[in-house]
Amino acid sequence: MKKIGVVLSGCGFRDGSEIHEAVCTLLAIDQAGCEAVCMAPDIELSEMNHCSMELTGAKRKVLVESARIARGNIKNITEVKAVDLDALVFPGGFGAALNLCDFGQKGAAASVNPEVARLTREIHAARKPIGAICIAPALIAAILGKEAAPTLTIGTDPGTAAEVEKTGAKHQNCPANDIVIDQANKIISTPAYMLAGRISEVYEGIGKCVKAVVEMA
């Protein structure tokens, strides 16, 4: 059974992983007959109240929050190596651009969590596929833009696309229910809630993304 790593960034779209996207990813992996290996970095995030959409001033642990989505079956990303996986997928949510890296604050000048960057580079160097959903392609661009010039999509937002291209990556517009495949780099991306208005659109795009990842693995 193929093992597909799923990198989570918390629990909740404003301060962590987008829950619909994460669950759609896990469902698509299971439907493909593969095993999802959930992981997250053990760092703190700034808590967002998802009713008022305002920061509370409290801190939460990314690993602990991500465990909610993974039903407790989660690993610290420091424990995971490329040899343990057949592929890697990043759901979106602001956590991908705030907790896994700081693209949400610094754009193309973003720095990336060292363990997230390490595992992504290991997977890429091993010629194993990477799936990136919603804003997560910006994270991939921050890691691999200069060295691999991957082709990615975050949908159609011109400002975000411009920052992605400043990293050395190439942006391609794409509807929410479709994917962009970079065959040379084995990177598949889909816009999800960067564009989608309905969860059905999100699941269609993520389903295609995971299917392509599994086929490449």
N, C-alpha and C positions, 0 to 999 in steps of 0.2 A: 504493500500500500504506500502510495506517494505521501510524503509529509510536506505540507505547505505551511510555512511560517506566517503568522499573522501578527504584525507589530501594532500594538494598541498604545494609546497615548492618554488614557484616562477614561472617563465615562460621562458623556454629555457633549453636545456639539460645540458649545461655546468655550469649554475649558479642557476638552479631552477628545476622545474618539466620538464621531457621529454614530449614535447607537444603531440607527437604521442601516447605515452602510456597513458597520461591523457585523451585525447579525445577518444581513444579506450575504456578506462575504463568507461567513461560517456556514450558512445554509448551502451556498453554491459549492463550497469545497466538499461538504458532506454528500451532496447530490452527485458529485463527480466521482464518488467512491474513494476519496482521499481523507487523510487525517489532518486536521488543523492543529498546529502547534502555536498556541497563543503566548505572547511574551510582551514585556514592557520594561522600560528602564525604571530603576528604583530611585526616583527623584521626586521633588515636590512640585505641585502646581498651585496657581492662585485660583481659589474657588469662585465660580460665577453662579449667582442665583438665576436659575433658568426660568423663573417667573418674571422677575423684574429686569433681567439681563444686565444686572449690575454686579460688580465685584463685591464680595462680602467682607474682604479683608482676612479671611481664613485661608489656611493652606491645607492641601490634601496630598496624599502620596499617589503618584501616577500608577505604580504597580498595584497598590491596594484598590484603587478605583477601577483599574482595568480588569481586575479579578472578578468584579461584578458581572461584566459582560462574558467572561470566560467561565463563569460558574465555579470559580476557584481553581480551575485547572490552568495555571499560568506559570511561566518561568521568568526569572530575572534575565533580561537580554544578555547580561554578562556571561551567563551559563551556556549560551547557544552559539554554535559554530556552523559555518557553511556546510561542513560534512554531515551535520545532523539533519539537513533539509534538502528537499528537491526543488524548492522555489520559495519565494518570499512575497508577501502581499501587504500593502499599507492601506488600510481604510483612512478616510479623511476625517474631517472635524478640525476645529481650530487648534486642537492639541497637536496635530501633526505639524502645524506651523508656529506653535508657541512653546510646546514642551519637547518635541523631538528635535526641533531646531528653532531659530528665531526669525524665520523668513517673514512671518506676520508683522514683525517690527522693523526689520532691516532690509527686507527684499533681497536683491541679488548679493548683498554683502553679508548674508546670513552665515552664522556658525551653526554647527550641527553637534548634537550629543555624540561624544566620541564612540560610544558603544554602538549606537545606531549607524554611524558612518562606517565603523569597522565591519559590522556584519553585512551591510549593503555592499561594501567593496569586496568582501570575501565572496559573496554570492555572485556578483558580477564577474569577478576574476575566474570563478569556477564555471562560467558560462551557464549558469542556472537562471531561469527567468524571474523577473520582478514585475509585480502588478502594483499600480499606483492609482488611487481613487480620490476624486474630488480635489482638494488642495495638496494632497500628498505628492503629486508629480513635481511640485515646487521643491519639496524636500529632496527628491531624487536629483533634480537639477542642481541643487546646492551641493550635493555630494559628488555627482559624476559629470556635471556640466563641462568643466574644463578639460577633463581627461578623456571623456567618451562622446561628447556632443550628442546626447540622446535626443530623439524626437519624442515629444510629449504633448499632452493636452490638459488644460484646466478648463476647457470649454471655449468660451468666446470673449471673456473679459479682457479688454485690450491692456489695461494697466498691469494686471497680474501677468499676462502673457509677455509683456515687455520686460518685466523684472526676471521672468524665467529665462528669456533669451539673453539677458545680460550675463548670465552664468556661463554661457557657451552652449546651452541646450537650444534646441529648435522647437518652437511651438507650432502646433497644428490645430486649427479650430475643429470642433467636434460636437455633435448633439449629445444630449444627456444619455440617450439610450444606445449609444454606440461606443466604439473603442478606437484608439490609435495604436498600431503595432509597429514597433521599431525592431525589425527582424535582426539587424546586425547586433544590437545590444541586448536583445531578448527582453525588452521592456514594453509592457502593455499598460495603457492608461485609459481612464474613462472619467468624464466630468462629474457624474452623480449630482449631488446637491449644489455644486457650483452653478448648475443650470436647471436641474430638475425641479418641477413643481409638484410631482407626485412620487410616492414611494415605488409605484409600479415602473416608472421610468428608471429610477435608481437601480431596481433589481434587474431590469433588462440589461442595462449597461454593465453592472457588476457580474451578472451571469456570463455575459460574453467575455469579460475580462478574465474571470477565473477559468473559463473553458479554454481560452487561449494559453493561459499560464500552465494549466495542467497538460495540455497537448505538447507544449514546448519542454516540459520537465522530463 
